[in-house]
Amino acid sequence: MILYFSLGYILLSSCKSKNTFSHHADSYYAHEYMAVSAREEASKTGAAILEKGGNAFDAAVAMHFVLAVTYPQAGNIGGGGFMVAQPASEEPVALDFREQAPAKAHEKVYLDEAGNVIPGMSILGHKASGVPGSVMGMFEIHRRYGTMPWSDLIQPAIHFALHGFVLTEKDVTELQEVIEELDSINGPNIFTYKKWKAGDTLKQPELAETLKRIALFGPDDFYRGETARLIIEEMKKHDNWIDSIDLTNYKAVWRKPLKGNFYGYEIITMPPPSSGGIALLQILFMLEQWKIHTLPFQSLRYIVTVAEAEKLAYADRSKYLGDPDFIRVPTDSLLSKNYLNQRIQDYGTPTKVTPASSIQPGKIFGFESEETTHFSVVDNKGNAVSITTTINSAYGSRVIVKSAGFIMNNEMDDFAVKPGVKNQFGLIGGKANAINPGKRMVSSMTPTIVKENGKIKMIVGSPGGATIITTVLQQLLNVLIFKQGMQQSCNHPRFHHQWIPDFLYLEESWKEKQNLLDSLGIAGYTIKIRPPIGRVSAILRTHDNRWEAGADRRGDNAAAGR
């Protein structure tokens, strides 16, 4: 394995003089290829892979594993996610490596004898975790599109786990928020044994050993081998349901991506069990009918129009979205022009605010055929990759698999643990998203690719739980309608409405526009000021055929390329 570590280190070091790099500068451009992610280490790794001759899929796999080390808040091998990709000279593809409910889970697993939700059970601790999909997802991507040896792509992550990475101010702040829970659930551990400060180096030797096994044996280790044994042992000790059958049976699923049209641009996005793609395309259709291009950017009428469209889409999400392998999701109906035009007609023109209590999911007549991280990659071979991956809330269930060094997800909370009861992000689900053995929980993750005249225009996605959909939406509006640059678009303040709770969420920086806030209140919104919304990692093709990065200053996001 020493040879592997050396290769990993060389791979990271070999392109320092050739690649350029940026932490969310005002503008950052590359001519050939680009990688943008939540961490400098991951973006530089992606660029190094591309410089060595790998393609965007190789780079994405390597970046994913580096994020599992250097961004433990959300990067993971104990979670899952989605990919939307445009392979060179092929049709777009989508990969679902979302977590699954264990075979022993059922609809009432988080309810007490009286049928009430047991507080926190689906969020904290061992019983909050679903069966992880990330390792299988990365292997599937590599199996189908990879060009470099699998083990080489994991070496950078092994290097960072062994030798450590430098903690930022944001890392330390986010770690301090969960450190008591990490310690309570796991006992003293790699994250809690000292009081961390910015500039410290965090090393993760147990995670390095796990990554070595994955590098050698691929998903066989994680789902059937030594790492599987450690997961099962950890879960069994604390009465979780995940067992060897759950791990052995896990599969990543290739799905057909959703496509839509918005002002002549082709939008390619994720299908169910993501709710993001359907909601995004619904909102875009309504905004085009409501002539969003005629409204001044971030004016009162603009915000009202966008927020009211969001409310309609989130209402539909609550009733119809679920795992398509278990229920018949009416995708075609929800995206049909007839249905959406009727929805608009029933609603009227959004010149005023309609209370959430007056908005219901639309009527379908017949069925037709939150802590998260996102990274975007484009190469000089014509491949583009958009991946959003998650363990749900920051540091997931807070469970660290003993002797394996990685954190398990708390994705079971993304099911409707009881119809009509909100999850930790305030989202409501119904029967379509009820818990069933082997079922995948609905997600808001919205990895998206935009094409113009057949060419890649934009690669975009974001973390943010329920706000992912509206964050991606605003990047599309900013760039495609208001012709902003990618970084400029990322820098603008964001807003969000999800129907229930009936609040218009605004970032702190909106306080500088007090007159607008007053007008929104008069219009009928209940305003909630909240922490930053989303952390976008995006790439835009400019009019002169360069790539421009969008690396969100709300996080430590960074871009690298040439």
SULTARA-V409742 format. One record per residue. N is the residue number from 1. OMEGA is omega as a letter, one per 40 degrees, with the letter a starting at -180 (NA if undefined). NEAR is the number of other ideal C-beta (glycine too) atoms within 8 Angstrom. Layout:
n->[N:N]
omega->[OMEGA:OMEGA]
near->[NEAR:NEAR]
This chain:
n->[1:2:3:4:5:6:7:8:9:10:11:12:13:14:15:16:17:18:19:20:21:22:23:24:25:26:27:28:29:30:31:32:33:34:35:36:37:38:39:40:41:42:43:44:45:46:47:48:49:50:51:52:53:54:55:56:57:58:59:60:61:62:63:64:65:66:67:68:69:70:71:72:73:74:75:76:77:78:79:80:81:82:83:84:85:86:87:88:89:90:91:92:93:94:95:96:97:98:99:100:101:102:103:104:105:106:107:108:109:110:111:112:113:114:115:116:117:118:119:120:121:122:123:124:125:126:127:128:129:130:131:132:133:134:135:136:137:138:139:140:141:142:143:144:145:146:147:148:149:150:151:152:153:154:155:156:157:158:159:160:161:162:163:164:165:166:167:168:169:170:171:172:173:174:175:176:177:178:179:180:181:182:183:184:185:186:187:188:189:190:191:192:193:194:195:196:197:198:199:200:201:202:203:204:205:206:207:208:209:210:211:212:213:214:215:216:217:218:219:220:221:222:223:224:225:226:227:228:229:230:231:232:233:234:235:236:237:238:239:240:241:242:243:244:245:246:247:248:249:250:251:252:253:254:255:256:257:258:259:260:261:262:263:264:265:266:267:268:269:270:271:272:273:274:275:276:277:278:279:280:281:282:283:284:285:286:287:288:289:290:291:292:293:294:295:296:297:298:299:300:301:302:303:304:305:306:307:308:309:310:311:312:313:314:315:316:317:318:319:320:321:322:323:324:325:326:327:328:329:330:331:332:333:334:335:336:337:338:339:340:341:342:343:344:345:346:347:348:349:350:351:352:353:354:355:356:357:358:359:360:361:362:363:364:365:366:367:368:369:370:371:372:373:374:375:376:377:378:379:380:381:382:383:384:385:386:387:388:389:390:391:392:393:394:395:396:397:398:399:400:401:402:403:404:405:406:407:408:409:410:411:412:413:414:415:416:417:418:419:420:421:422:423:424:425:426:427:428:429:430:431:432:433:434:435:436:437:438:439:440:441:442:443:444:445:446:447:448:449:450:451:452:453:454:455:456:457:458:459:460:461:462:463:464:465:466:467:468:469:470:471:472:473:474:475:476:477:478:479:480:481:482:483:484:485:486:487:488:489:490:491:492:493:494:495:496:497:498:499:500:501:502:503:504:505:506:507:508:509:510:511:512:513:514:515:516:517:518:519:520:521:522:523:524:525:526:527:528:529:530:531:532:533:534:535:536:537:538:539:540:541:542:543:544:545:546:547:548:549:550:551:552:553:554:555:556:557:558:559:560:561:562]
omega->[i:i:i:a:i:i:i:a:i:a:a:a:a:a:a:a:a:a:i:a:a:i:i:i:i:i:a:a:i:a:a:a:a:i:a:a:a:a:i:a:a:a:i:i:i:i:i:i:a:i:a:i:i:i:a:i:i:a:a:i:i:i:a:a:i:i:i:i:a:i:a:i:a:i:a:i:i:a:a:a:a:i:i:a:i:i:i:i:i:i:i:i:i:i:i:i:i:i:i:i:i:a:a:i:i:a:a:a:i:a:i:a:i:i:i:i:i:a:i:a:a:a:a:i:a:a:a:a:i:a:a:a:a:a:i:i:i:i:i:i:a:a:a:a:a:i:i:i:i:a:i:a:a:a:i:i:i:i:a:i:a:a:i:i:a:i:i:i:a:i:a:i:a:i:a:a:a:a:i:i:i:a:a:a:a:a:i:a:a:a:a:a:i:i:a:i:i:a:i:i:i:i:a:a:i:i:i:i:i:i:i:i:i:i:a:a:i:a:i:i:a:a:a:a:a:i:i:i:a:i:a:i:i:a:a:a:a:i:i:a:a:i:a:i:i:a:a:a:a:i:i:a:i:a:i:a:i:i:i:i:i:a:i:i:i:a:a:a:a:i:i:e:i:i:a:a:i:a:a:a:i:a:a:i:a:a:i:i:i:i:a:a:a:a:i:a:i:i:i:a:i:a:i:a:a:a:a:i:i:a:i:a:a:i:i:i:a:a:a:a:i:i:a:i:a:a:i:i:a:a:a:a:a:a:a:i:a:a:a:i:i:i:i:a:i:a:a:i:a:i:i:a:i:i:i:a:i:a:i:i:i:a:i:i:a:a:i:i:NA:i:a:i:a:i:a:a:i:a:a:i:i:i:i:a:i:a:i:a:a:i:i:i:a:a:i:a:a:a:i:a:a:i:i:i:i:a:i:a:i:a:i:i:i:i:i:a:i:a:i:i:a:i:a:i:i:a:a:i:a:a:a:a:i:a:i:i:i:a:i:a:i:a:i:a:a:i:a:i:i:i:i:a:i:a:i:i:a:i:a:i:a:i:i:i:a:a:a:a:a:i:i:i:a:i:i:i:a:a:a:a:a:i:i:i:a:i:i:i:i:a:a:i:a:i:a:i:a:i:i:e:a:i:i:a:i:i:a:a:i:i:i:a:a:i:i:i:i:a:i:i:i:i:i:a:i:a:i:i:a:i:a:a:i:i:a:i:a:i:a:i:a:a:i:i:i:i:i:a:i:a:a:i:i:i:i:a:a:i:i:a:i:NA]
near->[5:5:6:13:12:8:10:15:10:8:14:11:7:9:12:6:3:6:12:8:11:11:9:11:8:4:8:11:9:13:6:8:14:14:18:16:16:16:14:10:12:17:18:14:16:17:18:14:14:20:11:10:6:12:12:15:16:15:18:15:14:16:16:14:15:16:18:15:16:11:12:11:11:16:16:17:13:13:18:14:15:16:15:14:16:12:11:7:4:7:3:12:11:14:14:12:15:14:13:12:14:13:10:7:11:8:6:6:9:11:10:7:3:4:7:6:11:8:4:7:11:13:10:10:11:12:12:16:19:13:12:16:15:16:12:14:15:12:12:12:14:13:6:7:10:13:8:11:5:12:9:11:16:14:15:16:14:15:12:13:14:10:6:9:9:7:13:8:6:8:12:13:8:10:13:8:7:11:10:6:10:14:11:6:11:12:4:6:10:9:10:10:6:5:3:10:7:8:5:10:7:10:8:11:9:10:13:12:10:13:16:11:12:15:11:8:7:8:9:8:14:14:12:9:11:7:13:14:8:12:13:12:9:15:13:9:5:10:5:11:10:12:12:8:7:13:15:9:8:12:5:12:8:8:9:5:13:13:9:11:8:11:8:5:11:9:14:13:17:14:13:13:13:16:13:16:15:18:15:16:13:15:15:13:13:14:12:10:9:11:7:12:6:4:10:6:7:8:8:9:9:12:13:14:13:15:13:13:14:16:14:16:14:14:13:15:13:13:9:11:15:14:13:12:6:7:7:5:10:10:13:8:12:13:13:9:6:6:12:13:9:9:11:10:7:7:10:5:4:11:5:7:9:10:8:10:5:5:11:4:8:12:4:10:4:5:6:8:3:12:14:16:16:18:18:18:19:13:14:6:7:9:15:15:14:15:14:16:17:18:16:14:12:9:13:19:16:14:15:14:14:8:6:13:14:12:14:17:18:16:17:16:13:10:14:15:13:9:8:6:9:8:12:8:9:10:13:10:13:11:6:13:13:12:13:11:9:7:13:10:15:16:12:17:15:17:16:18:16:15:12:10:4:4:7:11:10:16:15:17:18:18:15:13:13:12:15:18:16:14:15:16:13:13:16:17:12:13:14:13:10:8:5:9:10:14:15:11:15:14:6:10:8:12:15:12:13:13:12:10:7:8:9:13:12:11:13:8:6:12:8:5:7:7:6:11:12:8:9:13:10:6:10:7:10:7:10:8:9:8:5:8:14:13:14:17:15:16:17:12:12:10:3:4:5:9:14:14:16:16:18:13:8:8:8:10:17:15:15:14:14:12]
